[in-house]
Amino acid sequence: MRVGCAVVFIVLAIAAIACATYLFTASFSLDRDEEHVRVHGDVTHNTTQSRQAIRSFFEVEDEGEQRVEADIELALGHVTTSAAEQGALFQAEGVVIGNQLRPRFDHDRNGDEAEISLSLDGEDVSFRGLRGARGSSWQLYFSDSIPLDLDLTLGAADGDLNFTGIPVERLSVECGMASISLRFDEPNPVVLHRLEIEAGLSEFTARGLGNARFEAFEFDGGAGEFTLDFSGEAFMPGAEADINVGLSSLTVLLPSGQPGVVEAPVSFMTKVEFPGSFERVGRHSWASPSAAGNPRAFHIEIDAGPGTIEVKLVE
């Protein structure tokens, strides 16, 4: 009799647990399908959650700010940048795949300056979770009329970073194991005081850097394939570039009409190639015909590990 009662009790307990699990799962699924929309003044947050993805939209309206300072960290997926719609300081559309990460967005005003931050918060992501989040994506839009100071950290995210038409005053891009392209198709509306790029084990390509209007350019690359195209029509007089790479293949493209001086290492481990029109003016220095003593000349200093350095002229 006691054995029979015990069996009945165990069966009832298992049924109760199964029922509770079903109800919890159903409730959890409903919660994750629910859409949340919050509006705080001029800042709009719109986040939709599903079983596989979190879709988000953030927007900050232009209320007469004179400058935007943005700190953005997006470690996974694919990231693009372009100009925002009229009347918007900043817009972001994102899709985060998986359930380990959540977008975190903050916005504040400090006098006539807008401060914006966007990142991904959540659990530590395993290698399996990293593979599962490869379908994530972010589209970032910045005002085409308000000067921008941007720190952009991409980690393992790929990126197509188009800053054409965006008035960038300072730009810092940090990426790890990724494929990144950056470009300025037209002259920057403002002077870019400093442009810093840190690329780890990656493939990095920059186009139209001569349109960025930078005063100082710094590139720090680990191992990978790097192409820095300085073509453009808006060089700042006396602009300088400091390029440091490890075990890599580095290609530097210079506009044929821009006077330039390049310093690069020469060793049995580092192969360096220059255009025939460049003249060797020192043990580690080469210059274009019109660069000597020219205050408008573009100065590049390269420090490289084993690999190849190729300097080419482009029209």
C-alpha positions in Angstrom: 0.0 0.0 0.0 2.8 2.4 0.9 4.6 1.5 -2.3 1.4 2.3 -4.3 1.0 5.6 -2.6 4.6 6.5 -3.2 4.2 5.7 -6.9 1.1 7.8 -7.1 2.8 10.7 -5.3 5.8 10.6 -7.7 3.6 10.5 -10.7 1.6 13.5 -9.4 4.8 15.4 -8.6 6.2 14.8 -12.2 2.9 16.0 -13.7 3.0 19.1 -11.5 6.6 19.9 -12.6 5.7 19.3 -16.2 2.7 21.6 -16.0 4.7 24.3 -14.2 7.5 24.1 -16.8 4.9 24.4 -19.6 3.3 27.4 -18.1 6.7 29.1 -17.4 7.8 28.4 -21.0 4.6 29.8 -22.4 4.8 32.9 -20.2 8.5 33.3 -21.2 7.7 33.0 -24.9 5.0 35.6 -24.6 7.2 38.0 -22.7 9.9 37.7 -25.4 7.4 38.4 -28.2 6.2 41.5 -26.5 7.1 44.9 -28.0 8.4 47.7 -25.8 8.2 51.3 -26.9 9.5 54.1 -24.6 9.6 57.8 -25.5 11.5 60.2 -23.2 11.1 63.8 -24.6 13.2 63.9 -27.8 14.7 60.5 -27.4 12.9 57.5 -28.8 13.7 53.9 -27.9 11.9 51.1 -29.7 12.9 47.5 -28.9 11.2 44.4 -30.2 12.2 41.0 -28.9 11.6 37.6 -30.5 12.9 34.1 -29.9 15.8 34.6 -32.2 16.5 38.3 -32.4 16.2 41.7 -30.7 15.3 44.5 -33.0 16.0 48.1 -31.8 15.6 51.6 -33.0 17.1 54.7 -31.2 16.8 58.3 -32.2 17.9 61.6 -30.7 16.4 64.8 -32.2 18.4 67.9 -33.0 17.5 70.6 -30.5 20.2 73.1 -31.4 23.3 71.3 -30.1 26.6 72.5 -31.4 28.5 69.3 -31.0 27.9 65.5 -30.6 30.2 63.3 -28.6 29.4 59.6 -29.2 30.9 56.4 -27.6 29.8 53.3 -29.4 30.9 49.7 -28.7 29.4 47.0 -30.9 31.5 43.8 -30.7 29.6 41.5 -33.0 27.8 41.4 -36.3 28.0 43.9 -39.2 28.1 47.7 -38.7 27.4 50.5 -41.2 27.5 54.3 -40.9 26.0 57.1 -43.0 24.2 60.4 -42.6 21.0 60.7 -40.6 17.7 62.1 -41.7 17.1 65.8 -41.4 16.2 66.9 -37.9 18.0 64.0 -36.3 21.3 64.1 -34.3 21.6 60.4 -34.2 19.7 57.3 -35.3 20.5 53.6 -34.9 18.8 50.5 -36.1 20.0 47.2 -34.8 19.3 43.5 -34.9 21.0 41.3 -32.3 20.9 37.6 -32.9 20.8 35.3 -29.8 19.7 35.8 -26.3 23.0 36.5 -24.5 23.3 40.2 -25.4 21.1 43.3 -25.0 21.6 46.8 -26.5 22.2 49.6 -24.0 21.6 53.2 -25.0 22.2 56.4 -23.0 21.8 60.0 -23.9 22.5 63.2 -22.1 23.1 66.9 -22.7 26.0 68.9 -21.3 25.4 72.6 -22.3 25.3 72.8 -26.0 26.8 69.3 -26.4 24.9 66.0 -26.8 26.5 62.9 -25.3 25.5 59.5 -26.7 26.6 56.0 -25.8 25.5 52.7 -27.3 26.8 49.2 -26.3 25.9 45.6 -25.9 25.4 44.3 -22.4 24.9 40.7 -21.2 26.5 37.5 -20.4 30.0 36.5 -21.5 29.7 35.2 -25.1 31.2 31.7 -25.8 32.8 30.9 -29.2 29.6 29.0 -30.0 27.6 32.2 -29.1 29.9 34.2 -31.2 29.2 32.1 -34.3 25.5 32.3 -33.5 25.5 36.1 -33.4 27.1 36.5 -36.8 23.7 37.6 -38.3 23.6 40.7 -36.0 23.7 44.1 -37.7 23.7 47.8 -36.8 23.0 50.8 -39.0 24.3 54.0 -37.4 23.3 57.5 -38.7 24.9 60.8 -37.7 23.9 64.4 -38.3 25.2 66.0 -41.5 25.2 69.4 -39.9 26.5 69.0 -36.3 30.3 68.3 -35.7 30.9 64.8 -34.4 33.5 63.4 -31.9 33.3 59.6 -32.2 34.8 56.7 -30.4 33.8 53.5 -32.3 34.9 50.1 -30.9 33.9 47.1 -33.1 35.7 44.1 -31.6 34.9 41.2 -33.9 32.3 43.1 -35.9 32.7 43.7 -39.6 32.1 47.2 -40.8 31.3 49.4 -43.8 32.0 52.9 -42.3 31.0 55.7 -44.7 31.6 59.2 -43.2 30.8 61.0 -46.4 28.9 64.3 -45.7 29.3 63.9 -41.9 31.2 66.7 -40.1 33.7 64.6 -38.2 36.0 66.6 -35.8 37.7 63.6 -34.2 37.4 59.9 -35.0 38.8 56.8 -33.2 38.1 53.4 -34.7 39.1 50.2 -32.9 38.6 46.7 -34.4 39.9 43.2 -33.7 39.4 40.1 -35.8 37.3 41.7 -38.5 37.0 43.0 -42.0 36.6 46.8 -42.0 36.2 49.4 -44.8 36.2 53.2 -44.1 35.7 56.0 -46.6 35.3 59.7 -47.2 33.9 60.1 -50.8 33.7 63.9 -50.4 35.7 66.5 -48.5 34.8 66.6 -44.8 32.7 69.7 -44.0 35.0 70.4 -41.0 38.7 69.9 -40.1 39.3 66.5 -38.6 41.8 67.2 -35.9 42.8 63.6 -35.2 42.0 60.3 -36.9 43.0 57.2 -35.0 42.6 53.6 -36.2 43.6 50.5 -34.3 43.3 47.2 -36.2 44.2 43.9 -34.8 44.1 40.7 -36.8 42.1 42.1 -39.6 41.6 43.2 -43.1 41.3 47.0 -43.1 40.8 49.3 -46.1 40.4 53.0 -46.0 39.4 55.0 -49.1 39.4 58.8 -49.7 41.5 59.7 -46.7 42.6 62.8 -48.6 39.0 64.0 -48.2 39.0 63.5 -44.4 40.8 66.8 -43.9 42.8 65.3 -41.0 45.6 67.2 -39.3 47.1 64.0 -37.7 46.5 60.4 -38.7 47.5 57.4 -36.6 47.2 53.8 -37.7 48.2 50.8 -35.5 47.8 47.4 -37.1 48.7 44.0 -35.9 48.8 41.2 -38.4 46.7 41.4 -41.6 46.2 43.1 -44.9 46.0 46.9 -44.7 45.2 49.4 -47.5 45.4 53.1 -46.8 44.2 55.2 -49.7 45.0 58.9 -49.2 43.4 60.0 -52.4 41.2 63.1 -52.2 41.2 66.8 -52.8 41.2 68.2 -49.2 44.6 67.6 -47.7 45.5 69.9 -44.8 48.8 71.6 -45.3 51.6 69.8 -43.5 49.3 66.9 -42.4 51.1 64.0 -40.8 50.6 60.3 -40.6 52.1 57.7 -38.2 51.6 54.1 -39.3 52.7 51.1 -37.2 52.1 47.5 -38.4 53.2 44.1 -37.4 53.4 41.0 -39.6 51.4 42.3 -42.5 51.0 43.5 -46.1 50.7 47.3 -46.2 49.7 49.3 -49.3 49.8 53.1 -49.2 48.1 55.0 -52.1 49.1 58.6 -52.6 47.6 61.1 -55.0 50.1 62.0 -57.7 49.6 65.7 -57.3 50.2 65.8 -53.5 53.8 66.3 -52.4 54.8 63.7 -49.9 57.7 62.5 -47.8 57.7 58.9 -46.5 60.0 57.3 -43.9 60.0 53.5 -43.9 62.2 50.7 -42.5 64.5 48.9 -44.7 65.7 45.4 -43.7 65.9 41.8 -45.1 62.6 41.1 -43.3 60.7 44.1 -44.6 60.3 44.7 -48.4 59.7 48.3 -49.4 58.6 49.5 -52.9 58.3 53.1 -54.0 57.2 54.7 -57.3 60.0 55.5 -59.7 59.4 59.2 -59.4 60.3 59.2 -55.7 63.8 60.1 -54.7 65.7 58.6 -51.8 66.6 61.6 -49.6 67.9 59.6 -46.6 68.7 56.2 -45.3 65.0 55.5 -44.6 63.4 58.4 -46.4 61.9 59.0 -49.8 60.2 62.1 -51.3 58.2 63.0 -54.3 59.8 65.6 -56.7 58.0 68.6 -55.3 58.1 67.7 -51.6 61.6 69.0 -50.6 61.1 72.1 -48.4 57.4 72.3 -49.3 55.4 73.3 -46.2 52.3 71.7 -47.7 54.0 68.3 -48.1 52.3 65.3 -46.5 54.6 63.5 -44.1 54.3 59.7 -43.4 56.3 57.7 -40.9 56.0 53.9 -41.2 57.2 51.4 -38.6 56.7 47.8 -39.7 57.5 44.3 -38.8 58.2 41.4 -41.3 56.2 41.8 -44.5 55.8 44.1 -47.4 55.2 47.9 -47.8 54.1 49.1 -51.2 53.7 52.8 -51.9 51.8 53.7 -55.1 50.6 56.8 -56.9 47.0 57.2 -57.9 45.3 59.9 -60.0 
